[in-house]
Amino acid sequence: MNTREWLMASRHKLATMGVALIAAVVGYPVIFGANGLLVYHQKRAESQQLQQQIMTLEQQNKAAEQQIHALKYDPKAIEKEAREHMGYARKGEKIYTLPTQSPRQFSQQTRERK
């Protein structure tokens, strides 16, 4: 059998191998390339996480805007803020503050001072 006859007999095998080689050469970048399927799935998951963060931040922003509006225009909100964070009181009221330390730490500090 000469070379030409061998080529004719095995052209089906050569065609299959050629198509497989082309598919491998073209398919590798499609799956593993810079814009391949693996990167696409990673970017999609990252996009979903960022969308969730955006929604959370938008909710926090809306709550902060409502609080700002209340502190500008709502006398009850202004009074609450003044009482809780600034320690203001009305006439005749007495404010009692409790130590922020645990009783054990407070008693240890008291003993050290004596």
N, CA, C and O atoms as CSV, one atom per row, in Angstrom:
chain,resi,resn,atom,element,x,y,z
A,1,MET,N,N,0.852,-1.162,0.000
A,1,MET,CA,C,0.000,0.000,0.000
A,1,MET,C,C,0.906,1.235,0.000
A,1,MET,O,O,1.795,1.369,0.840
A,2,ASN,N,N,0.666,2.108,-0.934
A,2,ASN,CA,C,1.495,3.309,-0.986
A,2,ASN,C,C,0.888,4.418,-0.115
A,2,ASN,O,O,-0.169,4.242,0.491
A,3,THR,N,N,1.555,5.520,-0.070
A,3,THR,CA,C,1.170,6.623,0.818
A,3,THR,C,C,-0.186,7.177,0.452
A,3,THR,O,O,-0.981,7.526,1.325
A,4,ARG,N,N,-0.454,7.258,-0.850
A,4,ARG,CA,C,-1.731,7.824,-1.284
A,4,ARG,C,C,-2.880,6.923,-0.877
A,4,ARG,O,O,-3.904,7.414,-0.403
A,5,GLU,N,N,-2.742,5.674,-1.041
A,5,GLU,CA,C,-3.798,4.734,-0.654
A,5,GLU,C,C,-3.996,4.741,0.869
A,5,GLU,O,O,-5.117,4.661,1.370
A,6,TRP,N,N,-2.896,4.838,1.567
A,6,TRP,CA,C,-2.993,4.885,3.037
A,6,TRP,C,C,-3.745,6.143,3.485
A,6,TRP,O,O,-4.583,6.092,4.386
A,7,LEU,N,N,-3.433,7.267,2.844
A,7,LEU,CA,C,-4.112,8.516,3.171
A,7,LEU,C,C,-5.604,8.428,2.864
A,7,LEU,O,O,-6.427,8.899,3.649
A,8,MET,N,N,-5.952,7.835,1.744
A,8,MET,CA,C,-7.363,7.705,1.372
A,8,MET,C,C,-8.101,6.804,2.358
A,8,MET,O,O,-9.255,7.067,2.698
A,9,ALA,N,N,-7.450,5.763,2.808
A,9,ALA,CA,C,-8.080,4.819,3.722
A,9,ALA,C,C,-8.235,5.415,5.123
A,9,ALA,O,O,-9.183,5.088,5.838
A,10,SER,N,N,-7.346,6.250,5.495
A,10,SER,CA,C,-7.401,6.784,6.863
A,10,SER,C,C,-7.868,8.239,6.908
A,10,SER,O,O,-7.655,8.908,7.919
A,11,ARG,N,N,-8.489,8.745,5.860
A,11,ARG,CA,C,-8.929,10.138,5.852
A,11,ARG,C,C,-10.023,10.396,6.894
A,11,ARG,O,O,-10.111,11.494,7.444
A,12,HIS,N,N,-10.848,9.393,7.163
A,12,HIS,CA,C,-11.876,9.554,8.189
A,12,HIS,C,C,-11.225,9.776,9.558
A,12,HIS,O,O,-11.647,10.649,10.317
A,13,LYS,N,N,-10.190,8.979,9.868
A,13,LYS,CA,C,-9.469,9.149,11.133
A,13,LYS,C,C,-8.768,10.500,11.181
A,13,LYS,O,O,-8.788,11.178,12.208
A,14,LEU,N,N,-8.149,10.891,10.070
A,14,LEU,CA,C,-7.452,12.182,10.026
A,14,LEU,C,C,-8.440,13.339,10.170
A,14,LEU,O,O,-8.137,14.323,10.845
A,15,ALA,N,N,-9.596,13.239,9.558
A,15,ALA,CA,C,-10.602,14.301,9.661
A,15,ALA,C,C,-11.094,14.418,11.101
A,15,ALA,O,O,-11.246,15.524,11.620
A,16,THR,N,N,-11.339,13.288,11.740
A,16,THR,CA,C,-11.786,13.305,13.133
A,16,THR,C,C,-10.718,13.911,14.026
A,16,THR,O,O,-11.032,14.731,14.889
A,17,MET,N,N,-9.470,13.527,13.836
A,17,MET,CA,C,-8.380,14.068,14.628
A,17,MET,C,C,-8.218,15.567,14.364
A,17,MET,O,O,-7.960,16.333,15.293
A,18,GLY,N,N,-8.367,15.992,13.103
A,18,GLY,CA,C,-8.262,17.413,12.765
A,18,GLY,C,C,-9.369,18.233,13.433
A,18,GLY,O,O,-9.110,19.309,13.971
A,19,VAL,N,N,-10.602,17.719,13.395
A,19,VAL,CA,C,-11.719,18.420,14.040
A,19,VAL,C,C,-11.508,18.474,15.547
A,19,VAL,O,O,-11.781,19.497,16.175
A,20,ALA,N,N,-11.028,17.388,16.130
A,20,ALA,CA,C,-10.767,17.370,17.575
A,20,ALA,C,C,-9.671,18.370,17.934
A,20,ALA,O,O,-9.775,19.059,18.949
A,21,LEU,N,N,-8.637,18.456,17.125
A,21,LEU,CA,C,-7.557,19.404,17.373
A,21,LEU,C,C,-8.058,20.847,17.276
A,21,LEU,O,O,-7.728,21.681,18.120
A,22,ILE,N,N,-8.850,21.134,16.251
A,22,ILE,CA,C,-9.408,22.485,16.098
A,22,ILE,C,C,-10.333,22.814,17.270
A,22,ILE,O,O,-10.298,23.926,17.796
A,23,ALA,N,N,-11.160,21.846,17.679
A,23,ALA,CA,C,-12.061,22.066,18.815
A,23,ALA,C,C,-11.265,22.335,20.083
A,23,ALA,O,O,-11.651,23.187,20.883
A,24,ALA,N,N,-10.159,21.623,20.279
A,24,ALA,CA,C,-9.323,21.848,21.471
A,24,ALA,C,C,-8.678,23.220,21.430
A,24,ALA,O,O,-8.639,23.922,22.441
A,25,VAL,N,N,-8.170,23.607,20.259
A,25,VAL,CA,C,-7.509,24.903,20.125
A,25,VAL,C,C,-8.506,26.047,20.327
A,25,VAL,O,O,-8.190,27.048,20.970
A,26,VAL,N,N,-9.706,25.890,19.776
A,26,VAL,CA,C,-10.721,26.939,19.914
A,26,VAL,C,C,-11.403,26.858,21.282
A,26,VAL,O,O,-11.714,27.893,21.871
A,27,GLY,N,N,-11.638,25.661,21.792
A,27,GLY,CA,C,-12.388,25.471,23.030
A,27,GLY,C,C,-11.633,25.847,24.286
A,27,GLY,O,O,-12.249,26.274,25.262
A,28,TYR,N,N,-10.330,25.702,24.294
A,28,TYR,CA,C,-9.552,26.017,25.492
A,28,TYR,C,C,-9.742,27.474,25.925
A,28,TYR,O,O,-10.053,27.721,27.090
A,29,PRO,N,N,-9.565,28.438,25.029
A,29,PRO,CA,C,-9.779,29.828,25.459
A,29,PRO,C,C,-11.240,30.119,25.837
A,29,PRO,O,O,-11.507,30.966,26.689
A,30,VAL,N,N,-12.178,29.413,25.197
A,30,VAL,CA,C,-13.585,29.637,25.523
A,30,VAL,C,C,-13.861,29.247,26.972
A,30,VAL,O,O,-14.674,29.888,27.637
A,31,ILE,N,N,-13.204,28.218,27.466
A,31,ILE,CA,C,-13.439,27.761,28.832
A,31,ILE,C,C,-12.474,28.425,29.814
A,31,ILE,O,O,-12.899,28.916,30.859
A,32,PHE,N,N,-11.193,28.443,29.493
A,32,PHE,CA,C,-10.169,28.882,30.446
A,32,PHE,C,C,-9.577,30.258,30.151
A,32,PHE,O,O,-8.733,30.726,30.915
A,33,GLY,N,N,-9.983,30.913,29.084
A,33,GLY,CA,C,-9.400,32.198,28.692
A,33,GLY,C,C,-9.803,33.336,29.613
A,33,GLY,O,O,-10.532,33.145,30.586
A,34,ALA,N,N,-9.309,34.530,29.284
A,34,ALA,CA,C,-9.563,35.716,30.101
A,34,ALA,C,C,-11.051,36.047,30.157
A,34,ALA,O,O,-11.519,36.594,31.156
A,35,ASN,N,N,-11.794,35.730,29.116
A,35,ASN,CA,C,-13.237,35.954,29.097
A,35,ASN,C,C,-13.983,34.627,28.947
A,35,ASN,O,O,-15.063,34.576,28.357
A,36,GLY,N,N,-13.407,33.571,29.477
A,36,GLY,CA,C,-13.989,32.242,29.349
A,36,GLY,C,C,-15.109,31.985,30.333
A,36,GLY,O,O,-15.494,32.859,31.110
A,37,LEU,N,N,-15.623,30.770,30.282
A,37,LEU,CA,C,-16.759,30.394,31.122
A,37,LEU,C,C,-16.428,30.435,32.609
A,37,LEU,O,O,-17.260,30.850,33.415
A,38,LEU,N,N,-15.243,30.015,32.977
A,38,LEU,CA,C,-14.879,30.039,34.398
A,38,LEU,C,C,-14.855,31.460,34.942
A,38,LEU,O,O,-15.374,31.725,36.027
A,39,VAL,N,N,-14.255,32.370,34.190
A,39,VAL,CA,C,-14.203,33.772,34.600
A,39,VAL,C,C,-15.610,34.362,34.608
A,39,VAL,O,O,-15.950,35.164,35.477
A,40,TYR,N,N,-16.424,33.958,33.633
A,40,TYR,CA,C,-17.811,34.449,33.565
A,40,TYR,C,C,-18.574,34.069,34.827
A,40,TYR,O,O,-19.283,34.905,35.389
A,41,HIS,N,N,-18.446,32.846,35.277
A,41,HIS,CA,C,-19.156,32.414,36.487
A,41,HIS,C,C,-18.638,33.154,37.724
A,41,HIS,O,O,-19.421,33.515,38.603
A,42,GLN,N,N,-17.338,33.376,37.795
A,42,GLN,CA,C,-16.784,34.128,38.918
A,42,GLN,C,C,-17.304,35.565,38.915
A,42,GLN,O,O,-17.698,36.090,39.956
A,43,LYS,N,N,-17.304,36.189,37.752
A,43,LYS,CA,C,-17.781,37.565,37.640
A,43,LYS,C,C,-19.276,37.664,37.941
A,43,LYS,O,O,-19.737,38.646,38.522
A,44,ARG,N,N,-20.009,36.661,37.550
A,44,ARG,CA,C,-21.453,36.661,37.823
A,44,ARG,C,C,-21.717,36.574,39.333
A,44,ARG,O,O,-22.568,37.292,39.859
A,45,ALA,N,N,-20.988,35.695,40.022
A,45,ALA,CA,C,-21.140,35.583,41.471
A,45,ALA,C,C,-20.726,36.888,42.151
A,45,ALA,O,O,-21.389,37.339,43.085
A,46,GLU,N,N,-19.642,37.490,41.691
A,46,GLU,CA,C,-19.187,38.763,42.246
A,46,GLU,C,C,-20.229,39.862,42.004
A,46,GLU,O,O,-20.473,40.698,42.874
A,47,SER,N,N,-20.832,39.853,40.831
A,47,SER,CA,C,-21.865,40.835,40.509
A,47,SER,C,C,-23.071,40.690,41.431
A,47,SER,O,O,-23.637,41.689,41.876
A,48,GLN,N,N,-23.465,39.456,41.718
A,48,GLN,CA,C,-24.591,39.236,42.622
A,48,GLN,C,C,-24.262,39.720,44.035
A,48,GLN,O,O,-25.115,40.309,44.700
A,49,GLN,N,N,-23.046,39.481,44.494
A,49,GLN,CA,C,-22.634,39.964,45.813
A,49,GLN,C,C,-22.647,41.493,45.859
A,49,GLN,O,O,-23.098,42.089,46.837
A,50,LEU,N,N,-22.151,42.115,44.799
A,50,LEU,CA,C,-22.121,43.574,44.757
A,50,LEU,C,C,-23.538,44.150,44.711
A,50,LEU,O,O,-23.809,45.179,45.330
A,51,GLN,N,N,-24.442,43.492,43.980
A,51,GLN,CA,C,-25.840,43.944,43.947
A,51,GLN,C,C,-26.451,43.878,45.341
A,51,GLN,O,O,-27.191,44.776,45.743
A,52,GLN,N,N,-26.143,42.820,46.071
A,52,GLN,CA,C,-26.658,42.692,47.439
A,52,GLN,C,C,-26.090,43.797,48.324
A,52,GLN,O,O,-26.817,44.382,49.127
A,53,GLN,N,N,-24.804,44.084,48.185
A,53,GLN,CA,C,-24.193,45.163,48.956
A,53,GLN,C,C,-24.823,46.510,48.607
A,53,GLN,O,O,-25.062,47.338,49.486
A,54,ILE,N,N,-25.088,46.719,47.324
A,54,ILE,CA,C,-25.717,47.967,46.893
A,54,ILE,C,C,-27.087,48.113,47.526
A,54,ILE,O,O,-27.432,49.192,48.007
A,55,MET,N,N,-27.875,47.043,47.533
A,55,MET,CA,C,-29.206,47.102,48.135
A,55,MET,C,C,-29.116,47.413,49.627
A,55,MET,O,O,-29.886,48.221,50.145
A,56,THR,N,N,-28.178,46.772,50.312
A,56,THR,CA,C,-27.999,47.019,51.742
A,56,THR,C,C,-27.593,48.463,51.997
A,56,THR,O,O,-28.138,49.112,52.890
A,57,LEU,N,N,-26.647,48.970,51.226
A,57,LEU,CA,C,-26.195,50.350,51.399
A,57,LEU,C,C,-27.292,51.350,51.056
A,57,LEU,O,O,-27.395,52.397,51.696
A,58,GLU,N,N,-28.113,51.040,50.054
A,58,GLU,CA,C,-29.228,51.925,49.722
A,58,GLU,C,C,-30.233,51.978,50.866
A,58,GLU,O,O,-30.779,53.042,51.161
A,59,GLN,N,N,-30.482,50.845,51.511
A,59,GLN,CA,C,-31.391,50.832,52.659
A,59,GLN,C,C,-30.804,51.640,53.816
A,59,GLN,O,O,-31.514,52.407,54.466
A,60,GLN,N,N,-29.512,51.464,54.067
A,60,GLN,CA,C,-28.862,52.237,55.133
A,60,GLN,C,C,-28.890,53.727,54.815
A,60,GLN,O,O,-29.106,54.555,55.700
A,61,ASN,N,N,-28.671,54.060,53.554
A,61,ASN,CA,C,-28.686,55.453,53.128
A,61,ASN,C,C,-30.081,56.055,53.323
A,61,ASN,O,O,-30.214,57.186,53.790
A,62,LYS,N,N,-31.104,55.303,52.969
A,62,LYS,CA,C,-32.473,55.784,53.131
A,62,LYS,C,C,-32.792,55.998,54.611
A,62,LYS,O,O,-33.417,56.996,54.971
A,63,ALA,N,N,-32.370,55.072,55.467
A,63,ALA,CA,C,-32.597,55.213,56.908
A,63,ALA,C,C,-31.858,56.439,57.445
A,63,ALA,O,O,-32.399,57.174,58.270
A,64,ALA,N,N,-30.630,56.662,56.984
A,64,ALA,CA,C,-29.861,57.830,57.434
A,64,ALA,C,C,-30.529,59.123,56.966
A,64,ALA,O,O,-30.580,60.098,57.715
A,65,GLU,N,N,-31.039,59.138,55.734
A,65,GLU,CA,C,-31.738,60.322,55.236
A,65,GLU,C,C,-32.987,60.606,56.053
A,65,GLU,O,O,-33.293,61.764,56.338
A,66,GLN,N,N,-33.714,59.556,56.433
A,66,GLN,CA,C,-34.905,59.740,57.259
A,66,GLN,C,C,-34.524,60.284,58.637
A,66,GLN,O,O,-35.214,61.147,59.180
A,67,GLN,N,N,-33.439,59.783,59.194
A,67,GLN,CA,C,-32.983,60.260,60.496
A,67,GLN,C,C,-32.557,61.727,60.406
A,67,GLN,O,O,-32.864,62.521,61.295
A,68,ILE,N,N,-31.859,62.080,59.346
A,68,ILE,CA,C,-31.440,63.474,59.158
A,68,ILE,C,C,-32.663,64.377,59.045
A,68,ILE,O,O,-32.723,65.435,59.672
A,69,HIS,N,N,-33.632,63.954,58.247
A,69,HIS,CA,C,-34.862,64.745,58.091
A,69,HIS,C,C,-35.557,64.917,59.438
A,69,HIS,O,O,-36.013,66.009,59.777
A,70,ALA,N,N,-35.633,63.829,60.202
A,70,ALA,CA,C,-36.282,63.903,61.515
A,70,ALA,C,C,-35.519,64.839,62.451
A,70,ALA,O,O,-36.130,65.606,63.196
A,71,LEU,N,N,-34.194,64.779,62.416
A,71,LEU,CA,C,-33.407,65.645,63.298
A,71,LEU,C,C,-33.483,67.114,62.874
A,71,LEU,O,O,-33.226,68.005,63.684
A,72,LYS,N,N,-33.830,67.368,61.626
A,72,LYS,CA,C,-33.986,68.751,61.179
A,72,LYS,C,C,-35.368,69.311,61.526
A,72,LYS,O,O,-35.494,70.485,61.875
A,73,TYR,N,N,-36.407,68.465,61.428
A,73,TYR,CA,C,-37.767,69.001,61.477
A,73,TYR,C,C,-38.666,68.423,62.570
A,73,TYR,O,O,-39.706,69.013,62.862
A,74,ASP,N,N,-38.314,67.317,63.174
A,74,ASP,CA,C,-39.198,66.676,64.151
A,74,ASP,C,C,-38.720,66.997,65.568
A,74,ASP,O,O,-37.654,66.533,65.974
A,75,PRO,N,N,-39.484,67.778,66.324
A,75,PRO,CA,C,-39.054,68.144,67.676
A,75,PRO,C,C,-38.868,66.934,68.598
A,75,PRO,O,O,-37.988,66.946,69.458
A,76,LYS,N,N,-39.682,65.898,68.429
A,76,LYS,CA,C,-39.540,64.712,69.276
A,76,LYS,C,C,-38.210,64.004,69.016
A,76,LYS,O,O,-37.552,63.545,69.950
A,77,ALA,N,N,-37.819,63.917,67.748
A,77,ALA,CA,C,-36.544,63.276,67.410
A,77,ALA,C,C,-35.369,64.101,67.934
A,77,ALA,O,O,-34.371,63.554,68.404
A,78,ILE,N,N,-35.504,65.416,67.846
A,78,ILE,CA,C,-34.442,66.289,68.352
A,78,ILE,C,C,-34.307,66.122,69.858
A,78,ILE,O,O,-33.198,66.020,70.384
A,79,GLU,N,N,-35.448,66.095,70.551
A,79,GLU,CA,C,-35.412,65.923,72.006
A,79,GLU,C,C,-34.825,64.571,72.382
A,79,GLU,O,O,-34.017,64.480,73.306
A,80,LYS,N,N,-35.222,63.528,71.679
A,80,LYS,CA,C,-34.702,62.184,71.974
A,80,LYS,C,C,-33.182,62.146,71.807
A,80,LYS,O,O,-32.476,61.587,72.647
A,81,GLU,N,N,-32.692,62.728,70.747
A,81,GLU,CA,C,-31.243,62.750,70.490
A,81,GLU,C,C,-30.525,63.536,71.590
A,81,GLU,O,O,-29.477,63.113,72.077
A,82,ALA,N,N,-31.096,64.681,71.976
A,82,ALA,CA,C,-30.476,65.503,73.010
A,82,ALA,C,C,-30.454,64.774,74.347
A,82,ALA,O,O,-29.472,64.859,75.084
A,83,ARG,N,N,-31.516,64.070,74.660
A,83,ARG,CA,C,-31.586,63.370,75.938
A,83,ARG,C,C,-30.647,62.164,75.968
A,83,ARG,O,O,-29.905,61.980,76.932
A,84,GLU,N,N,-30.677,61.347,74.923
A,84,GLU,CA,C,-29.924,60.082,74.935
A,84,GLU,C,C,-28.425,60.277,74.730
A,84,GLU,O,O,-27.617,59.628,75.395
A,85,HIS,N,N,-28.058,61.151,73.832
A,85,HIS,CA,C,-26.637,61.238,73.468
A,85,HIS,C,C,-25.916,62.433,74.065
A,85,HIS,O,O,-24.690,62.432,74.176
A,86,MET,N,N,-26.670,63.448,74.448
A,86,MET,CA,C,-26.005,64.635,74.969
A,86,MET,C,C,-26.279,64.835,76.456
A,86,MET,O,O,-25.689,65.715,77.083
A,87,GLY,N,N,-27.171,64.023,77.023
A,87,GLY,CA,C,-27.426,64.077,78.449
A,87,GLY,C,C,-28.266,65.261,78.890
A,87,GLY,O,O,-28.228,65.638,80.061
A,88,TYR,N,N,-29.022,65.853,77.979
A,88,TYR,CA,C,-29.871,66.982,78.350
A,88,TYR,C,C,-31.077,66.502,79.147
A,88,TYR,O,O,-31.498,65.352,79.033
A,89,ALA,N,N,-31.629,67.419,79.965
A,89,ALA,CA,C,-32.803,67.097,80.767
A,89,ALA,C,C,-33.719,68.314,80.804
A,89,ALA,O,O,-33.296,69.448,80.575
A,90,ARG,N,N,-34.966,68.045,81.095
A,90,ARG,CA,C,-35.926,69.141,81.277
A,90,ARG,C,C,-35.747,69.716,82.674
A,90,ARG,O,O,-35.064,69.136,83.519
A,91,LYS,N,N,-36.368,70.861,82.900
A,91,LYS,CA,C,-36.301,71.486,84.229
A,91,LYS,C,C,-36.928,70.550,85.249
A,91,LYS,O,O,-38.003,69.994,85.024
A,92,GLY,N,N,-36.248,70.384,86.365
A,92,GLY,CA,C,-36.758,69.547,87.441
A,92,GLY,C,C,-36.422,68.074,87.306
A,92,GLY,O,O,-36.662,67.310,88.241
A,93,GLU,N,N,-35.887,67.659,86.198
A,93,GLU,CA,C,-35.524,66.243,86.033
A,93,GLU,C,C,-34.113,66.021,86.558
A,93,GLU,O,O,-33.262,66.908,86.502
A,94,LYS,N,N,-33.890,64.832,87.061
A,94,LYS,CA,C,-32.551,64.432,87.487
A,94,LYS,C,C,-32.113,63.268,86.610
A,94,LYS,O,O,-32.898,62.369,86.309
A,95,ILE,N,N,-30.871,63.299,86.213
A,95,ILE,CA,C,-30.328,62.241,85.362
A,95,ILE,C,C,-29.373,61.414,86.191
A,95,ILE,O,O,-28.447,61.936,86.811
A,96,TYR,N,N,-29.609,60.132,86.191
A,96,TYR,CA,C,-28.726,59.187,86.875
A,96,TYR,C,C,-27.993,58.394,85.805
A,96,TYR,O,O,-28.606,57.844,84.891
A,97,THR,N,N,-26.692,58.345,85.931
A,97,THR,CA,C,-25.904,57.553,84.983
A,97,THR,C,C,-25.265,56.399,85.725
A,97,THR,O,O,-24.791,56.547,86.851
A,98,LEU,N,N,-25.258,55.275,85.091
A,98,LEU,CA,C,-24.661,54.076,85.674
A,98,LEU,C,C,-23.276,53.874,85.089
A,98,LEU,O,O,-23.030,54.234,83.937
A,99,PRO,N,N,-22.385,53.312,85.855
A,99,PRO,CA,C,-21.049,53.061,85.315
A,99,PRO,C,C,-21.139,52.039,84.177
A,99,PRO,O,O,-21.953,51.116,84.216
A,100,THR,N,N,-20.297,52.223,83.177
A,100,THR,CA,C,-20.284,51.313,82.042
A,100,THR,C,C,-19.436,50.081,82.312
A,100,THR,O,O,-19.446,49.138,81.521
A,101,GLN,N,N,-18.700,50.076,83.419
A,101,GLN,CA,C,-17.852,48.943,83.757
A,101,GLN,C,C,-18.667,47.891,84.506
A,101,GLN,O,O,-19.731,48.178,85.054
A,102,SER,N,N,-18.149,46.686,84.515
A,102,SER,CA,C,-18.801,45.639,85.293
A,102,SER,C,C,-18.570,45.915,86.781
A,102,SER,O,O,-17.610,46.601,87.131
A,103,PRO,N,N,-19.427,45.396,87.660
A,103,PRO,CA,C,-19.247,45.640,89.105
A,103,PRO,C,C,-17.876,45.206,89.617
A,103,PRO,O,O,-17.309,45.870,90.484
A,104,ARG,N,N,-17.342,44.122,89.105
A,104,ARG,CA,C,-16.033,43.639,89.559
A,104,ARG,C,C,-14.939,44.663,89.215
A,104,ARG,O,O,-14.101,44.975,90.062
A,105,GLN,N,N,-14.941,45.183,87.991
A,105,GLN,CA,C,-13.945,46.169,87.614
A,105,GLN,C,C,-14.115,47.442,88.435
A,105,GLN,O,O,-13.131,48.061,88.841
A,106,PHE,N,N,-15.368,47.831,88.679
A,106,PHE,CA,C,-15.634,49.040,89.450
A,106,PHE,C,C,-15.116,48.899,90.870
A,106,PHE,O,O,-14.509,49.827,91.404
A,107,SER,N,N,-15.353,47.735,91.495
A,107,SER,CA,C,-14.886,47.546,92.874
A,107,SER,C,C,-13.360,47.473,92.932
A,107,SER,O,O,-12.764,47.930,93.908
A,108,GLN,N,N,-12.721,46.912,91.916
A,108,GLN,CA,C,-11.261,46.863,91.890
A,108,GLN,C,C,-10.680,48.266,91.785
A,108,GLN,O,O,-9.691,48.583,92.446
A,109,GLN,N,N,-11.285,49.100,90.963
A,109,GLN,CA,C,-10.796,50.473,90.829
A,109,GLN,C,C,-11.019,51.255,92.128
A,109,GLN,O,O,-10.191,52.082,92.511
A,110,THR,N,N,-12.127,50.989,92.790
A,110,THR,CA,C,-12.414,51.681,94.041
A,110,THR,C,C,-11.386,51.296,95.083
A,110,THR,O,O,-10.920,52.159,95.827
A,111,ARG,N,N,-11.015,50.023,95.161
A,111,ARG,CA,C,-10.008,49.577,96.132
A,111,ARG,C,C,-8.648,50.189,95.819
A,111,ARG,O,O,-7.908,50.552,96.734
A,112,GLU,N,N,-8.312,50.308,94.544
A,112,GLU,CA,C,-7.012,50.854,94.163
A,112,GLU,C,C,-6.907,52.320,94.531
A,112,GLU,O,O,-5.811,52.790,94.837
A,113,ARG,N,N,-7.983,53.045,94.513
A,113,ARG,CA,C,-7.966,54.478,94.818
A,113,ARG,C,C,-7.781,54.736,96.310
A,113,ARG,O,O,-7.260,55.785,96.691
A,114,LYS,N,N,-8.193,53.807,97.152
A,114,LYS,CA,C,-8.116,54.000,98.613
A,114,LYS,C,C,-6.740,53.837,99.119
A,114,LYS,O,O,-6.505,53.966,100.321
